[in-house]
Amino acid sequence: CIRDRAKLINKIMMSGKKRTAEAIVYDALQLLEKQVSKDPVTALEQAIKNATPLLMVKPRRVGGATYQVPVEVPPERGLFVAIRWILKSARERKGKSMPERLAAELIDAWQGQGSTIKRREDTHKMAEANRAFAHYRW
Protein backbone atom coordinates (compact mmCIF):
# COMPACT_ATOMS: atom_id res chain seq x y z
CA CYS A 1 0.00 0.00 0.00
CA ILE A 2 1.25 3.50 -0.79
CA ARG A 3 0.36 4.58 2.75
CA ASP A 4 2.81 2.05 4.23
CA ARG A 5 5.55 3.26 1.89
CA ALA A 6 4.94 6.91 2.81
CA LYS A 7 5.01 6.08 6.53
CA LEU A 8 8.23 4.12 6.05
CA ILE A 9 9.82 7.06 4.20
CA ASN A 10 8.74 9.49 6.92
CA LYS A 11 10.13 7.24 9.68
CA ILE A 12 13.50 6.88 7.88
CA MET A 13 13.74 10.63 7.32
CA MET A 14 16.23 12.42 9.55
CA SER A 15 16.71 16.19 9.81
CA GLY A 16 14.01 16.82 7.19
CA LYS A 17 15.92 15.08 4.39
CA LYS A 18 12.97 13.51 2.64
CA ARG A 19 14.69 13.02 -0.74
CA THR A 20 17.43 10.99 0.92
CA ALA A 21 14.83 8.91 2.77
CA GLU A 22 12.91 8.31 -0.48
CA ALA A 23 16.12 7.25 -2.23
CA ILE A 24 16.86 4.76 0.57
CA VAL A 25 13.37 3.23 0.43
CA TYR A 26 13.23 2.96 -3.36
CA ASP A 27 16.76 1.53 -3.58
CA ALA A 28 15.81 -1.00 -0.89
CA LEU A 29 12.66 -1.92 -2.86
CA GLN A 30 14.76 -2.48 -6.00
CA LEU A 31 17.13 -4.75 -4.07
CA LEU A 32 14.09 -6.51 -2.59
CA GLU A 33 12.68 -7.11 -6.06
CA LYS A 34 15.98 -8.65 -7.26
CA GLN A 35 16.33 -10.99 -4.29
CA VAL A 36 12.69 -11.96 -3.82
CA SER A 37 11.75 -12.06 -7.55
CA LYS A 38 8.27 -10.86 -6.62
CA ASP A 39 6.46 -7.53 -6.55
CA PRO A 40 8.50 -5.51 -4.00
CA VAL A 41 5.49 -3.59 -2.68
CA THR A 42 3.68 -6.85 -1.92
CA ALA A 43 6.82 -8.17 -0.23
CA LEU A 44 7.08 -4.93 1.79
CA GLU A 45 3.45 -5.23 2.92
CA GLN A 46 3.96 -8.89 3.86
CA ALA A 47 7.15 -8.07 5.79
CA ILE A 48 5.37 -5.35 7.76
CA LYS A 49 2.40 -7.64 8.36
CA ASN A 50 4.71 -10.39 9.67
CA ALA A 51 6.41 -7.91 12.02
CA THR A 52 3.19 -6.35 13.37
CA PRO A 53 2.51 -7.29 17.00
CA LEU A 54 -0.99 -8.37 18.01
CA LEU A 55 -0.43 -8.13 21.78
CA MET A 56 1.80 -5.92 23.93
CA VAL A 57 2.16 -5.24 27.63
CA LYS A 58 1.39 -1.92 29.27
CA PRO A 59 2.46 -1.09 32.81
CA ARG A 60 -0.45 -0.52 35.18
CA ARG A 61 -0.07 0.66 38.78
CA VAL A 62 -2.44 -0.97 41.22
CA GLY A 63 -2.03 -0.26 44.92
CA GLY A 64 1.70 0.42 44.87
CA ALA A 65 2.58 -2.49 42.60
CA THR A 66 3.20 -2.17 38.88
CA TYR A 67 1.81 -4.98 36.73
CA GLN A 68 2.60 -5.64 33.08
CA VAL A 69 -0.91 -5.94 31.67
CA PRO A 70 -1.33 -7.54 28.22
CA VAL A 71 -3.41 -5.48 25.79
CA GLU A 72 -4.38 -5.93 22.16
CA VAL A 73 -2.61 -3.61 19.75
CA PRO A 74 -4.82 -1.46 17.47
CA PRO A 75 -3.95 -1.90 13.75
CA GLU A 76 -2.55 1.63 13.31
CA ARG A 77 -0.36 1.30 16.38
CA GLY A 78 0.78 -2.16 15.25
CA LEU A 79 1.82 -0.76 11.86
CA PHE A 80 3.77 2.04 13.52
CA VAL A 81 5.54 -0.34 15.91
CA ALA A 82 6.38 -2.80 13.10
CA ILE A 83 7.94 -0.06 10.95
CA ARG A 84 9.88 1.26 13.94
CA TRP A 85 11.22 -2.22 14.78
CA ILE A 86 12.22 -2.91 11.16
CA LEU A 87 14.12 0.38 10.93
CA LYS A 88 15.81 -0.11 14.30
CA SER A 89 16.97 -3.59 13.27
CA ALA A 90 18.16 -2.32 9.88
CA ARG A 91 20.13 0.51 11.50
CA GLU A 92 21.78 -1.94 13.91
CA ARG A 93 23.07 -4.14 11.08
CA LYS A 94 26.76 -3.68 10.40
CA GLY A 95 28.53 -2.69 7.18
CA LYS A 96 26.80 -2.07 3.85
CA SER A 97 24.69 0.91 2.87
CA MET A 98 21.33 1.74 4.42
CA PRO A 99 19.30 0.52 1.39
CA GLU A 100 21.10 -2.86 1.57
CA ARG A 101 20.55 -3.15 5.31
CA LEU A 102 16.88 -2.18 4.97
CA ALA A 103 16.37 -4.64 2.12
CA ALA A 104 18.04 -7.42 4.13
CA GLU A 105 15.84 -6.70 7.15
CA LEU A 106 12.69 -6.62 4.98
CA ILE A 107 13.66 -9.96 3.40
CA ASP A 108 14.18 -11.47 6.86
CA ALA A 109 10.82 -10.13 8.04
CA TRP A 110 9.15 -11.35 4.83
CA GLN A 111 10.54 -14.85 5.48
CA GLY A 112 9.43 -14.74 9.12
CA GLN A 113 12.90 -14.64 10.66
CA GLY A 114 15.45 -12.08 11.85
CA SER A 115 15.66 -9.70 14.79
CA THR A 116 12.37 -7.91 14.04
CA ILE A 117 10.38 -11.15 14.11
CA LYS A 118 12.24 -12.28 17.24
CA ARG A 119 11.26 -9.02 18.92
CA ARG A 120 7.61 -9.56 17.97
CA GLU A 121 7.69 -13.12 19.33
CA ASP A 122 9.35 -11.93 22.57
CA THR A 123 6.62 -9.30 22.96
CA HIS A 124 3.92 -11.94 22.44
CA LYS A 125 5.63 -14.28 24.94
CA MET A 126 5.75 -11.51 27.54
CA ALA A 127 2.05 -10.76 27.01
CA GLU A 128 1.25 -14.47 27.27
CA ALA A 129 3.31 -14.83 30.46
CA ASN A 130 1.45 -11.92 32.06
CA ARG A 131 -2.00 -13.15 31.07
CA ALA A 132 -2.85 -13.54 34.75
CA PHE A 133 -2.95 -9.72 35.03
CA ALA A 134 -5.33 -9.26 32.09
CA HIS A 135 -8.17 -8.39 34.49
CA TYR A 136 -6.32 -5.13 35.34
CA ARG A 137 -7.09 -3.72 31.89
CA TRP A 138 -8.68 -0.31 31.93
N, CA and C of each residue as an Amber inpcrd file, in Angstrom:
protein
   414
   0.8390000  -1.1850000   0.0000000   0.0000000   0.0000000   0.0000000
   0.8900000   1.2570000   0.0000000   0.4800000   2.2570000  -0.6900000
   1.2500000   3.5030000  -0.7910000   1.3770000   4.1530000   0.5820000
   0.3550000   4.0000000   1.4120000   0.3590000   4.5760000   2.7490000
   1.5120000   4.0180000   3.5810000   1.7240000   2.6890000   3.4910000
   2.8140000   2.0480000   4.2300000   4.1600000   2.5990000   3.7700000
   4.2940000   2.7500000   2.4520000   5.5480000   3.2560000   1.8880000
   5.8240000   4.6820000   2.3750000   4.7860000   5.5200000   2.3710000
   4.9380000   6.9090000   2.8130000   5.3060000   6.9640000   4.2930000
   4.6890000   6.1080000   5.1050000   5.0070000   6.0810000   6.5290000
   6.4390000   5.6030000   6.7450000   6.8620000   4.6220000   5.9500000
   8.2300000   4.1210000   6.0480000   9.2250000   5.2290000   5.6900000
   8.9450000   5.9470000   4.6220000   9.8180000   7.0550000   4.2010000
   9.8980000   8.1080000   5.3040000   8.7590000   8.4690000   5.8810000
   8.7400000   9.4920000   6.9220000   9.4630000   9.0410000   8.1870000
   9.4260000   7.7320000   8.4970000  10.1340000   7.2360000   9.6760000
  11.6400000   7.1750000   9.4320000  12.0740000   6.9240000   8.1970000
  13.4980000   6.8850000   7.8770000  14.0800000   8.2860000   7.8860000
  13.2720000   9.2580000   7.4770000  13.7400000  10.6300000   7.3160000
  14.3670000  11.1790000   8.5980000  15.5510000  11.7700000   8.4340000
  16.2250000  12.4230000   9.5490000  16.5500000  13.8560000   9.1430000
  16.3920000  14.7720000  10.0380000  16.7110000  16.1930000   9.8140000
  15.9930000  16.7620000   8.5920000  14.7960000  16.2870000   8.2920000
  14.0060000  16.8230000   7.1890000  14.4860000  16.4450000   5.8050000
  15.3720000  15.4580000   5.6950000  15.9240000  15.0750000   4.3880000
  15.0470000  14.0000000   3.7510000  13.9370000  14.4460000   3.1890000
  12.9750000  13.5060000   2.6380000  13.4730000  12.8510000   1.3500000
  14.1630000  13.5870000   0.5070000  14.6930000  13.0180000  -0.7440000
  15.6510000  11.8660000  -0.4520000  16.4940000  12.0420000   0.5370000
  17.4330000  10.9890000   0.9170000  16.6650000   9.7670000   1.4120000
  15.6470000   9.9970000   2.2420000  14.8300000   8.9100000   2.7690000
  14.1200000   8.1780000   1.6350000  13.5730000   8.9290000   0.6710000
  12.9080000   8.3070000  -0.4770000  13.8890000   7.4550000  -1.2700000
  15.0990000   7.9830000  -1.4810000  16.1150000   7.2460000  -2.2270000
  16.4470000   5.9390000  -1.5210000  16.5690000   5.9730000  -0.2010000
  16.8600000   4.7640000   0.5720000  15.7560000   3.7340000   0.3930000
  14.5010000   4.1680000   0.5250000  13.3690000   3.2330000   0.4300000
  13.2690000   2.6410000  -0.9780000  13.3850000   3.4800000  -2.0050000
  13.2260000   2.9630000  -3.3620000  14.3980000   2.0740000  -3.7790000
  15.6130000   2.4070000  -3.3200000  16.7560000   1.5260000  -3.5790000
  16.5700000   0.1840000  -2.8730000  16.0680000   0.2290000  -1.6460000
  15.8100000  -1.0000000  -0.8940000  14.7420000  -1.8420000  -1.5930000
  13.7030000  -1.1900000  -2.1470000  12.6560000  -1.9230000  -2.8600000
  13.2090000  -2.5650000  -4.1330000  14.1340000  -1.8840000  -4.8160000
  14.7610000  -2.4810000  -6.0030000  15.5800000  -3.7110000  -5.6200000
  16.3470000  -3.6070000  -4.5390000  17.1260000  -4.7540000  -4.0690000
  16.1960000  -5.8870000  -3.6400000  15.0880000  -5.5320000  -3.0200000
  14.0930000  -6.5120000  -2.5850000  13.5210000  -7.2560000  -3.7850000
  13.2410000  -6.5120000  -4.8490000  12.6840000  -7.1130000  -6.0650000
  13.6660000  -8.1150000  -6.6780000  14.9710000  -7.7590000  -6.7000000
  15.9840000  -8.6530000  -7.2590000  16.1010000  -9.9480000  -6.4610000
  16.0760000  -9.8270000  -5.1390000  16.3260000 -10.9910000  -4.2890000
  15.0910000 -11.8420000  -4.0520000  13.9200000 -11.2260000  -4.0980000
  12.6900000 -11.9610000  -3.8240000  12.0270000 -12.4360000  -5.1160000
  12.3510000 -11.7930000  -6.2330000  11.7480000 -12.0610000  -7.5530000
  10.2230000 -12.0660000  -7.4590000   9.7030000 -11.0480000  -6.8230000
   8.2700000 -10.8650000  -6.6190000   8.0230000  -9.3590000  -6.5990000
   6.7730000  -8.9510000  -6.6400000   6.4570000  -7.5270000  -6.5490000
   6.9930000  -6.9870000  -5.2160000   7.8890000  -5.9790000  -5.2470000
   8.5040000  -5.5130000  -3.9950000   7.5140000  -4.8710000  -3.0310000
   6.4780000  -4.2300000  -3.5600000   5.4930000  -3.5870000  -2.6760000
   4.7060000  -4.6460000  -1.9070000   4.3700000  -5.7470000  -2.5840000
   3.6800000  -6.8550000  -1.9200000   4.5780000  -7.4720000  -0.8560000
   5.8610000  -7.6210000  -1.1950000   6.8230000  -8.1740000  -0.2330000
   6.9760000  -7.2370000   0.9640000   6.9920000  -5.9240000   0.7070000
   7.0780000  -4.9340000   1.7950000   5.8670000  -5.0470000   2.7150000
   4.6850000  -5.1140000   2.1320000   3.4520000  -5.2330000   2.9230000
   3.4690000  -6.4990000   3.7570000   3.9100000  -7.6160000   3.1520000
   3.9610000  -8.8890000   3.8630000   4.9800000  -8.8360000   5.0010000
   6.1260000  -8.2010000   4.7570000   7.1530000  -8.0680000   5.7920000
   6.6210000  -7.2750000   6.9790000   5.9340000  -6.1720000   6.6870000
   5.3660000  -5.3460000   7.7610000   4.2820000  -6.1150000   8.5010000
   3.4640000  -6.8540000   7.7490000   2.3970000  -7.6440000   8.3600000
   2.9730000  -8.7190000   9.2860000   4.0690000  -9.3610000   8.8530000
   4.7120000 -10.3880000   9.6690000   5.3210000  -9.7990000  10.9410000
   5.7510000  -8.5430000  10.8820000   6.4050000  -7.9100000  12.0210000
   5.4200000  -7.2170000  12.9670000   4.1730000  -7.0840000  12.5740000
   3.1860000  -6.3540000  13.3680000   2.7640000  -7.1560000  14.5970000
   2.9330000  -6.5850000  15.7880000   2.5120000  -7.2940000  17.0050000
   0.9950000  -7.2480000  17.1810000   0.4450000  -8.3190000  17.7310000
  -0.9910000  -8.3730000  18.0100000  -1.2730000  -8.0460000  19.4710000
  -0.3120000  -8.3830000  20.3480000  -0.4310000  -8.1270000  21.7810000
   0.8240000  -7.4260000  22.2740000   0.6630000  -6.5620000  23.2560000
   1.7980000  -5.9210000  23.9300000   1.4460000  -5.8210000  25.4070000
   2.4410000  -5.4610000  26.2110000   2.1550000  -5.2390000  27.6260000
   2.2520000  -3.7530000  27.9300000   1.3740000  -3.3080000  28.8100000
   1.3930000  -1.9200000  29.2720000   1.5090000  -1.9520000  30.7900000
   2.3750000  -1.1210000  31.3500000   2.4640000  -1.0940000  32.8120000
   1.2180000  -0.4460000  33.4160000   0.7440000  -1.0310000  34.5080000
  -0.4540000  -0.5190000  35.1840000  -0.1930000  -0.5560000  36.6800000
  -0.2900000   0.6090000  37.3310000  -0.0660000   0.6620000  38.7830000
  -1.3610000   0.3620000  39.5230000  -1.2810000  -0.6230000  40.4070000
  -2.4420000  -0.9740000  41.2230000  -1.9540000  -1.1080000  42.6570000
  -2.3590000  -0.1860000  43.4970000  -2.0260000  -0.2620000  44.9230000
  -0.5460000  -0.3690000  45.2230000   0.2740000   0.4210000  44.5840000
   1.7030000   0.4240000  44.8750000   2.5150000  -0.5780000  44.0780000
   1.8670000  -1.5100000  43.4270000   2.5780000  -2.4930000  42.6010000
   2.3400000  -2.1660000  41.1260000   3.3400000  -2.4060000  40.3130000
   3.2020000  -2.1680000  38.8770000   3.1070000  -3.5170000  38.1730000
   2.0180000  -3.7320000  37.4610000   1.8120000  -4.9780000  36.7280000
   1.9650000  -4.7220000  35.2360000   2.5280000  -5.6970000  34.5360000
   2.5990000  -5.6390000  33.0790000   1.3220000  -6.2850000  32.5490000
   0.4040000  -5.4650000  32.0920000  -0.9110000  -5.9380000  31.6690000
  -0.9200000  -6.1300000  30.1480000  -1.2670000  -7.3370000  29.6740000
  -1.3270000  -7.5450000  28.2240000  -2.5490000  -6.8510000  27.6190000
  -2.3200000  -6.1510000  26.5020000  -3.4120000  -5.4840000  25.7910000
  -3.2770000  -5.7680000  24.3000000  -4.4110000  -5.7680000  23.6130000
  -4.3830000  -5.9290000  22.1600000  -3.8960000  -4.6290000  21.5310000
  -3.1700000  -4.7720000  20.4250000  -2.6100000  -3.6070000  19.7510000
  -3.5510000  -3.1920000  18.6150000  -3.9920000  -1.9300000  18.5940000
  -4.8200000  -1.4640000  17.4670000  -4.0110000  -1.5280000  16.1650000
  -4.6660000  -1.7410000  15.0260000  -3.9460000  -1.9000000  13.7540000
  -2.9990000  -0.7490000  13.4120000  -3.4180000   0.4860000  13.6240000
  -2.5540000   1.6300000  13.3110000  -1.3020000   1.6280000  14.1850000
  -1.4880000   1.3530000  15.4500000  -0.3580000   1.3010000  16.3820000
   0.5700000   0.1380000  16.0190000  -0.0180000  -0.9980000  15.6510000
   0.7810000  -2.1580000  15.2530000   1.6430000  -1.8590000  14.0380000
   1.0770000  -1.1430000  13.0610000   1.8150000  -0.7550000  11.8620000
   2.9940000   0.1430000  12.2290000   2.7360000   1.1160000  13.0850000
   3.7740000   2.0450000  13.5160000   4.9000000   1.3100000  14.2380000
   4.5430000   0.4130000  15.1440000   5.5410000  -0.3370000  15.9100000
   6.3520000  -1.2410000  14.9860000   5.6820000  -1.9020000  14.0330000
   6.3780000  -2.7990000  13.1050000   7.4030000  -2.0280000  12.2710000
   7.0140000  -0.8780000  11.7500000   7.9410000  -0.0610000  10.9470000
   9.1150000   0.3930000  11.8100000   8.8230000   0.8140000  13.0380000
   9.8810000   1.2610000  13.9380000  10.8620000   0.1320000  14.2430000
  10.3500000  -1.0780000  14.5010000  11.2170000  -2.2240000  14.7840000
  12.0710000  -2.5910000  13.5720000  11.4720000  -2.5810000  12.3850000
  12.2220000  -2.9130000  11.1630000  13.3630000  -1.9250000  10.9640000
  13.0840000  -0.6360000  11.1190000  14.1190000   0.3800000  10.9300000
  15.2050000   0.2850000  11.9920000  14.8180000   0.0160000  13.2270000
  15.8140000  -0.1140000  14.2960000  16.7360000  -1.2910000  14.0070000
  16.1680000  -2.4120000  13.5920000  16.9740000  -3.5890000  13.2740000
  17.8740000  -3.3340000  12.0720000  17.3590000  -2.6240000  11.0700000
  18.1600000  -2.3190000   9.8770000  19.3190000  -1.3960000  10.2450000
  19.0720000  -0.4200000  11.1010000  20.1320000   0.5100000  11.4990000
  21.1980000  -0.1760000  12.3450000  20.8150000  -1.2260000  13.0660000
  21.7760000  -1.9370000  13.9110000  22.6520000  -2.9080000  13.1190000
  22.2480000  -3.2550000  11.9010000  23.0700000  -4.1450000  11.0810000
  24.3890000  -3.4590000  10.7450000  25.4340000  -4.2550000  10.6450000
  26.7610000  -3.6840000  10.4010000  27.0970000  -3.6640000   8.9120000
  28.0260000  -2.7610000   8.5540000  28.5250000  -2.6870000   7.1850000
  27.4520000  -2.2630000   6.2010000  27.7430000  -2.3210000   4.9440000
  26.8030000  -2.0720000   3.8450000  26.1380000  -0.6930000   3.9300000
  25.4120000  -0.3540000   2.8960000  24.6860000   0.9140000   2.8660000
  23.3030000   0.7150000   3.4800000  22.6510000   1.8220000   3.7970000
  21.3300000   1.7390000   4.4210000  20.3050000   1.0260000   3.5310000
  20.2580000   1.2720000   2.2130000  19.3010000   0.5180000   1.3920000
  19.5330000  -0.9980000   1.4540000  20.8040000  -1.4200000   1.4870000
  21.1030000  -2.8590000   1.5660000  20.6800000  -3.4360000   2.9090000
  20.9380000  -2.6750000   3.9780000  20.5490000  -3.1450000   5.3140000
  19.0320000  -3.2180000   5.4470000  18.3370000  -2.1980000   4.9150000
  16.8770000  -2.1840000   4.9730000  16.3010000  -3.3350000   4.1560000
  16.8460000  -3.5380000   2.9660000  16.3710000  -4.6400000   2.1190000
  16.5840000  -5.9840000   2.8140000  17.7540000  -6.1660000   3.4320000
  18.0450000  -7.4240000   4.1320000  17.0710000  -7.6430000   5.2880000
  16.7650000  -6.5830000   6.0190000  15.8370000  -6.7030000   7.1450000
  14.4160000  -6.9970000   6.6460000  14.0210000  -6.3600000   5.5420000
  12.6930000  -6.6210000   4.9760000  12.5910000  -8.0590000   4.4730000
  13.6590000  -8.5690000   3.8680000  13.6610000  -9.9600000   3.3990000
  13.5280000 -10.9070000   4.5870000  14.2850000 -10.6340000   5.6560000
  14.1800000 -11.4670000   6.8590000  12.7570000 -11.4400000   7.4200000
  12.1780000 -10.2500000   7.5040000  10.8150000 -10.1260000   8.0380000
   9.8110000 -10.8170000   7.1090000  10.0300000 -10.7150000   5.8070000
   9.1460000 -11.3510000   4.8290000   9.1860000 -12.8730000   4.9820000
  10.3760000 -13.3990000   5.3060000  10.5380000 -14.8460000   5.4780000
  10.1500000 -15.3160000   6.8760000   9.8360000 -14.3650000   7.7650000
   9.4300000 -14.7380000   9.1190000  10.6040000 -15.0820000  10.0130000
  11.7250000 -14.4120000   9.8140000  12.8980000 -14.6350000  10.6620000
  13.5900000 -13.3000000  10.8950000  14.7010000 -13.3070000  11.6150000
  15.4460000 -12.0760000  11.8500000  15.0890000 -11.4240000  13.1680000
  15.7910000 -10.3410000  13.4780000  15.6560000  -9.7010000  14.7880000
  14.2950000  -9.0370000  14.9870000  13.6940000  -8.5360000  13.9120000
  12.3750000  -7.9060000  14.0450000  11.3180000  -8.9370000  14.4500000
  11.3430000 -10.0920000  13.7990000  10.3780000 -11.1500000  14.1110000
  10.6260000 -11.7050000  15.5090000  11.9040000 -11.8140000  15.8870000
  12.2400000 -12.2810000  17.2390000  11.6710000 -11.3200000  18.2770000
  11.7800000 -10.0360000  17.9930000  11.2610000  -9.0240000  18.9190000
   9.7440000  -9.1520000  19.0620000   9.0670000  -9.3790000  17.9380000
   7.6100000  -9.5580000  17.9710000   7.2440000 -10.7870000  18.8030000
   7.9710000 -11.8900000  18.5830000   7.6930000 -13.1210000  19.3340000
   7.9650000 -12.9330000  20.8210000   9.0430000 -12.2030000  21.1570000
   9.3450000 -11.9260000  22.5700000   8.2350000 -11.1010000  23.2150000
   7.7190000 -10.1320000  22.4660000   6.6240000  -9.3010000  22.9640000
   5.3780000 -10.1490000  23.2190000   5.0850000 -11.0530000  22.2780000
   3.9240000 -11.9380000  22.4410000   4.1180000 -12.8810000  23.6280000
   5.3520000 -13.3870000  23.8030000   5.6280000 -14.2780000  24.9390000
   5.4350000 -13.5490000  26.2630000   5.9060000 -12.2890000  26.3160000
   5.7540000 -11.5060000  27.5390000   4.2710000 -11.2790000  27.8410000
   3.4950000 -10.9690000  26.8180000   2.0540000 -10.7580000  27.0070000
   1.3890000 -12.0520000  27.4690000   1.8100000 -13.1700000  26.8970000
   1.2460000 -14.4750000  27.2710000   1.6120000 -14.8200000  28.7170000
   2.8570000 -14.5270000  29.1030000   3.3110000 -14.8350000  30.4590000
   2.5760000 -13.9930000  31.4990000   2.1410000 -12.8120000  31.1260000
   1.4530000 -11.9160000  32.0590000  -0.0590000 -11.9550000  31.8870000
  -0.5620000 -13.0240000  31.2950000  -1.9950000 -13.1480000  31.0670000
  -2.8010000 -13.1170000  32.3680000  -2.1630000 -13.5150000  33.4590000
  -2.8480000 -13.5350000  34.7550000  -3.2890000 -12.1290000  35.1700000
  -2.6160000 -11.0990000  34.6450000  -2.9500000  -9.7230000  35.0270000
  -3.8910000  -9.0640000  34.0390000  -4.4700000  -9.8300000  33.1310000
  -5.3280000  -9.2600000  32.0940000  -6.5650000  -8.5800000  32.6880000
  -6.9750000  -9.0030000  33.8830000  -8.1690000  -8.3890000  34.4930000
  -7.9120000  -6.9670000  34.9870000  -6.6330000  -6.5090000  34.9400000
  -6.3210000  -5.1290000  35.3360000  -6.4490000  -4.1510000  34.1730000
  -6.9070000  -4.6280000  33.0390000  -7.0880000  -3.7170000  31.8860000
  -8.0150000  -2.5860000  32.2570000  -7.7980000  -1.4460000  31.6540000
  -8.6820000  -0.3140000  31.9310000  -9.2960000   0.2100000  30.6810000
